[in-house]
Amino acid sequence: MLGDIIEIAERLWLIEGEMPRDNDRYPDAANVIVYRRDDRLYLIDSGVGPVMRASLERLIEKNRPIREFTLLNSHGHIDHIANNDLMAAVPAASKHHYLSAPGFKLLDGPRYFTRLYDTMNTYYDTFAGFQARQLKYRAAGLVRDVLAFGVGKKRALRMLIPLGTRKFEPVRPSRDTMEAFESLARQRIPLGGEAWTGWVMGANDVLVLEDRGHSPDHMLFYIPEHRFLYAGDATFEFFSVWPDANRNATRNSIAKCVQMVKRGQVQLFADAHHHKVMQDPHAVGAFLEKLLGDDETFQRVLGGVLGDHPGLTIPEIYARLRHRRHIPAVRTYLDREFPHAPPTLQAVILLTLLDMGCRCEGPRRKKRFYPV
């Protein structure tokens, strides 16, 4: 349950987040990791909301005295950084707070999401892409279009974005305590026979691994003492959630993680939005391989739809995809979409087609797609 403190190993905890049944009303809360090594305490992300905050405060109090406290944000998305201001209350002689440099732009939620939605609106009407609460979102789309006549498209969007993000409030990213990972010396980190790049925290306490797939600033984390791999949002079912995602980078990172598992370097595994800890390396490997396989299947299905019916719009592709629910990967994606998770599947379809290099043409919001 939300806020539960799970002891993964000695001095290593997961605070459970939540992917609510109705993401339209409640925030998705990412898991949080707390790790103590000697007199050093590490926090990986801070989640969102008062329930998770209270659990964090209990664990911090339990781990006193703390000489050095380090907060590591996996990336700047709102569900990972809302309780960052806990930095100020931690009784430690030395404090550090890191986020990758591209993530600083993500901290201004309204501006960030306005840019992303405006990009997707070039291809299809994103508000019409919501299959749940259709009346609400179509009404919002109408308001957006009316406002756009007076204030412009981007400003109209920006005025509506807070309606979707207010469920996360209060959001306190503690921008003034943040340093960029890039201010430290980047290192080559060999794991799983692959050459990661990233940063080493403390006395080889936490390895920060560059991913940059889910978002331009996204990081993975590895704790050598427990052979614990924390994948953040890299292992969310949809590899392309927002236009600034890099699907190939995500696939590359997951493939590296598979090699780490095969070489016995992963004994424990967790990520941000599957609210459990995997302790069987075989199960971890199967989970990672399924993610890669489902992504490949989804591409093939989309390619087949366009091959049979070139010139479809995003909503038309979505309608045909729903008739392919018998395909396990498609069923997984359909079952995961909004309101069960933040993104609509129409957004995922769009971004996957663009990744595939499909050609599109036509007027704004009514682009038609053609196979490669």
C-alpha positions in Angstrom: 0.0 0.0 0.0 1.0 3.6 -0.5 3.6 4.6 2.1 4.4 1.1 3.3 8.1 0.7 4.3 9.5 -2.5 2.9 12.9 -3.6 4.2 14.6 -5.1 1.1 17.9 -5.9 2.8 19.8 -4.8 5.8 19.8 -0.9 5.8 18.0 -0.8 2.4 14.3 0.1 2.2 11.6 0.7 -0.4 8.8 3.1 0.4 5.9 1.9 -1.7 4.2 4.3 -4.1 0.9 3.8 -5.9 -0.5 3.6 -9.4 -4.1 4.4 -8.5 -7.1 2.9 -10.3 -8.1 6.3 -11.4 -5.1 8.4 -12.5 -7.5 11.2 -13.4 -8.2 11.9 -9.8 -5.2 10.8 -7.9 -1.4 11.1 -8.5 0.7 8.3 -9.5 3.3 8.1 -6.8 6.7 6.6 -7.7 8.5 4.3 -5.3 11.3 5.7 -3.2 14.5 4.0 -2.1 16.4 4.7 1.2 19.8 3.2 1.8 22.3 3.6 4.7 26.0 2.9 4.3 27.9 3.5 7.6 27.0 7.1 8.6 25.9 8.0 5.1 22.2 8.0 4.1 21.0 8.0 0.5 17.5 8.8 -0.8 16.6 8.0 -4.4 13.7 10.2 -5.3 11.2 11.6 -2.8 7.8 10.6 -4.2 4.7 12.7 -3.8 2.1 13.5 -1.2 1.8 13.5 2.6 1.6 9.7 3.1 5.0 9.1 1.5 6.4 12.1 3.2 5.5 10.8 6.6 7.1 7.4 5.8 10.3 9.2 4.7 10.4 11.2 7.9 10.1 8.0 10.0 13.0 6.4 8.1 15.2 9.4 8.4 14.5 9.6 12.1 15.2 5.9 12.5 18.6 6.3 10.8 20.0 9.1 13.0 22.7 10.1 13.5 23.5 11.0 9.9 26.8 12.5 9.0 26.2 12.8 5.2 22.8 12.9 3.4 22.5 12.6 -0.3 19.3 12.9 -2.4 19.5 11.5 -5.9 16.6 12.3 -8.3 16.3 9.7 -11.0 14.8 12.5 -13.2 12.7 15.6 -13.0 9.2 14.3 -13.5 6.7 15.6 -11.0 5.9 12.2 -9.3 9.6 11.8 -8.3 10.5 15.2 -6.9 7.5 16.6 -5.0 8.9 16.0 -1.5 12.5 17.1 -2.3 12.3 19.9 0.3 12.8 17.2 3.0 16.4 18.1 2.4 16.0 21.1 4.7 14.8 19.0 7.7 17.4 16.2 7.6 19.9 16.6 10.5 23.2 15.9 8.7 26.5 17.7 8.8 26.9 17.4 5.0 24.1 17.3 2.4 24.1 16.8 -1.3 21.3 16.8 -3.9 21.8 15.8 -7.5 19.7 15.8 -10.7 21.0 15.5 -14.3 21.3 18.9 -15.9 18.6 18.4 -18.6 16.1 17.7 -15.8 16.2 21.3 -14.5 13.8 22.2 -17.3 11.4 19.6 -16.2 10.9 21.2 -12.8 8.7 23.9 -14.3 5.8 21.5 -14.8 3.3 23.8 -16.7 5.9 25.0 -19.1 7.4 21.5 -19.6 4.1 19.8 -20.3 2.8 22.6 -22.4 5.8 22.1 -24.7 5.2 18.3 -24.9 1.4 18.5 -25.5 2.0 21.2 -28.1 4.4 18.9 -30.0 1.9 16.0 -30.0 -1.0 18.3 -31.0 0.8 18.8 -34.3 -0.2 15.2 -35.2 -3.5 14.6 -33.5 -5.8 16.2 -30.9 -4.3 15.0 -27.6 -7.4 15.9 -25.6 -9.6 13.8 -27.9 -7.2 10.9 -27.3 -8.5 10.3 -23.7 -10.9 7.3 -23.8 -11.8 7.7 -20.2 -13.7 10.8 -19.0 -14.3 11.6 -22.7 -16.8 14.4 -22.0 -14.4 16.2 -19.6 -11.4 16.1 -21.9 -13.4 17.0 -25.0 -14.8 20.0 -23.1 -11.3 20.9 -22.1 -10.2 20.7 -25.7 -13.0 23.1 -26.7 -12.0 25.6 -24.0 -8.4 25.3 -25.2 -9.4 26.1 -28.8 -11.6 29.1 -27.7 -8.8 30.5 -25.5 -6.3 30.0 -28.4 -8.1 32.6 -30.4 -7.3 35.2 -27.8 -4.0 34.2 -26.2 -2.4 31.8 -28.7 -2.1 28.0 -28.8 0.7 27.5 -26.3 -0.6 29.9 -23.8 -4.0 28.4 -23.9 -2.5 25.0 -23.3 -0.4 26.3 -20.4 -3.5 27.7 -18.8 -5.1 24.2 -18.7 -2.1 22.1 -17.7 -2.4 22.9 -14.0 -5.9 21.2 -14.0 -4.0 17.9 -14.6 -1.0 18.6 -12.3 -2.7 20.0 -9.2 -3.4 16.5 -7.9 0.4 16.3 -7.2 0.5 19.5 -5.0 2.3 20.5 -3.0 5.3 20.2 -5.3 8.5 21.3 -3.7 11.5 20.2 -5.8 14.0 22.2 -3.7 15.7 23.7 -6.7 18.1 25.7 -4.6 19.8 22.6 -3.2 20.2 20.9 -6.6 23.5 20.2 -8.2 23.9 18.6 -11.6 25.4 15.1 -11.8 27.5 16.6 -14.6 29.3 18.8 -12.1 31.0 15.6 -10.9 33.6 13.6 -12.9 31.8 11.2 -15.2 33.2 7.7 -15.0 33.2 4.5 -17.0 31.3 1.9 -15.0 31.7 -1.7 -16.2 28.7 -3.9 -15.3 27.4 -7.0 -17.0 30.2 -6.9 -19.5 28.9 -3.6 -20.8 30.4 -0.1 -20.4 27.9 2.1 -18.6 28.8 5.7 -17.9 27.8 7.6 -14.8 28.9 8.6 -11.3 30.1 6.8 -8.2 28.6 8.1 -4.9 30.5 7.7 -1.6 32.9 4.8 -1.2 31.3 2.8 -4.1 28.0 3.1 -2.2 25.7 3.9 -5.1 26.4 3.8 -8.8 24.5 6.3 -10.9 24.0 4.8 -14.4 23.2 7.1 -17.4 20.1 5.9 -19.2 18.5 9.0 -20.8 15.7 7.0 -22.3 12.5 7.7 -20.4 13.5 11.4 -20.3 16.7 13.3 -21.3 17.8 13.3 -17.6 16.8 9.8 -16.6 19.2 7.7 -14.4 19.3 4.1 -13.1 20.9 3.2 -9.8 22.9 0.2 -8.6 23.9 -0.6 -5.0 26.8 -3.0 -5.1 26.6 -4.1 -1.5 23.2 -5.8 -2.1 23.5 -6.3 -5.9 20.4 -4.2 -6.0 19.3 -2.6 -9.3 16.8 0.2 -9.3 15.5 1.0 -12.8 13.3 4.0 -12.1 10.9 4.6 -15.0 13.1 2.8 -17.6 11.0 -0.4 -17.1 7.6 1.2 -17.4 5.7 -0.7 -20.1 5.5 2.2 -22.5 9.0 3.1 -23.7 7.9 6.3 -25.4 5.6 8.2 -23.1 6.5 11.8 -23.9 8.1 13.4 -27.0 11.4 13.9 -25.3 11.8 10.1 -24.6 14.4 8.1 -26.4 13.1 4.7 -27.0 16.3 3.3 -28.4 18.2 4.4 -25.3 15.6 2.7 -23.1 16.0 -0.5 -25.1 19.8 -0.3 -24.8 19.7 0.2 -21.1 17.3 -2.7 -20.5 19.5 -4.9 -22.7 22.5 -4.0 -20.5 20.4 -4.8 -17.4 19.7 -8.2 -18.9 23.4 -8.9 -19.2 23.9 -7.8 -15.6 21.3 -10.4 -14.5 22.9 -13.1 -16.6 26.3 -12.4 -15.0 24.9 -12.7 -11.5 25.2 -9.0 -10.7 21.5 -8.5 -9.9 20.1 -10.2 -6.8 17.4 -7.6 -6.0 15.4 -5.5 -8.4 12.8 -2.8 -8.2 11.6 0.1 -10.3 9.4 3.2 -9.8 6.0 2.0 -10.8 5.8 -1.8 -10.2 5.2 -1.8 -6.5 7.1 -4.9 -5.5 10.7 -6.0 -5.1 11.9 -8.9 -7.2 14.4 -11.3 -5.4 14.6 -14.0 -8.0 17.2 -13.2 -10.8 15.3 -15.5 -13.2 12.1 -13.6 -12.7 14.0 -10.3 -13.2 15.5 -11.5 -16.4 12.1 -12.7 -17.7 10.5 -9.4 -16.8 13.1 -7.4 -18.7 13.0 -9.7 -21.7 9.2 -9.4 -21.8 9.4 -5.6 -21.9 11.7 -5.8 -24.9 9.6 -8.4 -26.6 6.3 -6.5 -26.1 7.9 -3.4 -27.5 9.0 -5.3 -30.6 5.6 -6.9 -31.0 3.9 -3.6 -30.7 6.0 -2.1 -33.4 5.2 -5.1 -35.7 1.5 -4.8 -35.0 1.5 -1.0 -35.8 3.5 -1.7 -38.9 1.0 -4.3 -40.0 -1.9 -1.9 -39.4 -0.3 0.8 -41.6 0.7 -1.8 -44.2 -2.9 -2.9 -44.6 -4.4 0.6 -44.3 -1.9 3.3 -45.2 -2.9 6.9 -44.5 -4.6 6.4 -41.2 -4.8 9.0 -38.5 -3.8 8.3 -34.9 -7.4 7.8 -33.7 -8.0 5.4 -36.6 -4.9 3.4 -35.8 -6.0 3.2 -32.2 -9.5 1.9 -33.2 -7.9 -0.9 -35.2 -5.5 -1.7 -32.5 -8.3 -2.3 -30.1 -9.5 -5.1 -32.4 -6.1 -6.8 -31.8 -6.6 -7.3 -28.0 -6.0 -11.0 -28.5 -2.3 -10.3 -29.0 -0.8 -10.4 -25.5 1.5 -7.4 -25.9 -1.4 -5.3 -27.3 -3.6 -6.4 -24.4 -0.9 -5.4 -21.9 -0.7 -1.9 -23.5 -4.5 -1.4 -23.6 -4.9 -2.4 -20.0 -2.1 -0.1 -18.9 -3.3 3.1 -20.5 -5.0 6.1 -18.9 -6.8 6.3 -16.4 -4.7 3.4 -15.0 -1.4 5.1 -15.9 -0.7 8.7 -17.0 -0.3 8.4 -20.7 -3.0 7.7 -23.3 -2.2 4.9 -25.7 -2.7 7.2 -28.6 0.3 9.2 -27.5 2.3 6.0 -27.3 1.2 5.0 -30.8 2.2 8.4 -32.2 5.7 8.4 -30.6 6.3 4.8 -31.6 5.4 5.5 -35.2 7.8 8.5 -35.2 10.5 6.3 -33.8 9.9 3.8 -36.5 10.4 6.5 -39.1 6.9 6.4 -40.5 6.0 9.2 -42.9 3.1 11.5 -42.0 1.4 14.3 -43.9 -1.7 16.5 -43.6 -3.0 19.4 -41.6 -2.3 20.1 -37.9 -4.0 17.5 -35.6 -5.1 15.4 -38.6 -1.8 14.0 -39.8 -2.0 10.7 -41.7 0.7 8.1 -41.3 2.2 5.9 -43.9 4.5 2.9 -43.5 8.3 3.2 -43.8 
